[in-house]
Amino acid sequence: MTAPVPTARAALLEQLRQIVGPAHVLTAPRATRRFTRGFRYGGGPVACVVRPGSLIEMWRVLNAAVAAGRAVILQAANTGLTGGSTPWGDDYDREIVLISVMRLKGIHLIDGGAQVLCLPGATLDALEKRLRPLGREPHSVIGSSCIGASVLGGICNNSGGALVQRGPAYTELTLYAEVRADGSVALVNHLGLDLGDTPEQILARVESGELPLPSPTEAWASDRDYADHVRDIAAPTPARFNADPRRLRESAGCAGKLAVFAVRLDTFAAETDSAVFYIGSNDPDELTALRRHMLAHFANLPIAGEYIHRDAYDIAAKYGKDTFLFIRHAGPDRMPALFAAKARIDALTERLGLGSTLSDRLAQGIAALMPQHLPARMNGFRDRYEHHLLLRMGGAGIAEARAHLGAVFPSASGAMFECTPEEGRAAFLHRFAVAGAAVRYRAIHAREVEDIVALDIALPRNSRDWLERLPPELDAKLARKLYYGHFFCHVFHQDYAVKKGEDCLAVEHAMWRLLDARGAEYPAEHNVGHLYQAKPALAEFYRRLDPTNSLNPGLGQTAKCAHWHMPEG
């Protein structure tokens, strides 16, 4: 097939309206804004946003756009933090058709819920609700689910999570379309389900949920060996990161270079018996020794082990308070609706010339009037200790941790307490609130803060030096530093509020050089998007998946032009 001859925009729009209906082809900037602007970064013009209402419509829209010579960006919940699901500027060599898949929300149970088949718009929040009556859980719980993130987004970005035993989101059982080197679009069924012969027959059966019994397969629907992998504390490589070649396979890690229609995933038995231990220390080596001992010698891995630095604790206590209170009183199920409402309000106030932070200021003011929300014992540890570790154990691991921690603490530099159920919930909810606190801090202190530089990094499993120490000249450029993360996986989030007038890009690049010297991989969870440069192996993976560069071009700062050509000059 020769390269497609670009179709006039009017003719293409009419064709797309015939496929999905006029109401679901958006062209006005006001209508497309929430799709073309990233959750934190990114944005750019599109020819249109198309919202298919069925998998067959999605297939037809994809074929029409590719045949018309357009680039295509497939977007789920648009909750990415590195700009990977929106356009990035206006320097593409062809128009973009953005396909929003959020009307395609189907979730189908397989084998009584031991596995699930999720359509492109299914969210982690909806999956969590669907599995809860069955006593099972998805790969991720409170975290991305609270902002409405999609299940497929996690798979396509090899996203991580707070649960130590489960590793990155991963499956080898998917249904996807690829644009081949000759420009043709082909549907590939690797679901391990016999669904028919033609693309539209396969897609109709997947959407209906009338699924045959799974065929015997050796393919994985989760990262089955992660629990052993993370225990290897002698390994000089990180446990998990987005570009890990171990977990780049077809849809897994494709980051939109394939059009994914469905994924088949394992689910996990919900832990019915758990306990939380709260550990504080002024000696990072003490926490290092604890991590290494537990990974090497415990019979039972933690369910979760989350780190918070005192400074992050303080910022979240003030600037994440409203998030904490909302989830405690309304529940995490309502968080996606809250985020959606905030986005609408911010868009409205921006159009009215009131800026986009009015909702933040109102929420901050209301939260300030509320009484102290954190347990007294946690706040007492905040006063005494710089480093905080939240350890959740389940089943037989509770007694194992209780015995070991009781022998280690109190020490000269640290202590621990076993949380009450309410304290345990508060501790992990506070850790969740840290993640959005830097953004709120920026909104409230816009006169002092240029922007946020947010890094998510993975340190080698054998690394003992996990606490960052910045050179004084770099530290002087920062108003605030927030360190928090998934301690046992050695994955850390590092958010820097850069002082007004400083060059955020220069600061970020200086951070990268420091991370390179420490053997870190980055990004660890949020993927390269358009902020990070894809390393050669990852860029080559993208080229193999999408030889014509038709899908999500420019990802990882690669070429935006068709067939991977770089613009002249």
Helices and strands as residue ranges (DSSP letters): H 9-20, G 22-24, E 25-26, H 29-36, E 48-50, H 55-67, E 71-75, E 96-100, E 107-110, G 111-113, E 115-118, H 124-131, G 132-134, E 136-137, G 144-147, H 151-156, E 174-179, E 185-190, H 199-208, H 226-230, G 245-247, E 259-266, E 268-269, E 274-281, H 284-297, E 304-309, H 310-319, H 321-330, G 332-334, H 335-351, H 358-368, H 376-384, E 387-394, H 397-408, E 414-418, H 421-444, E 449-458, H 472-475, E 478-486, G 487-489, E 491-499, H 504-517, H 536-545, G 555-557, G 562-564
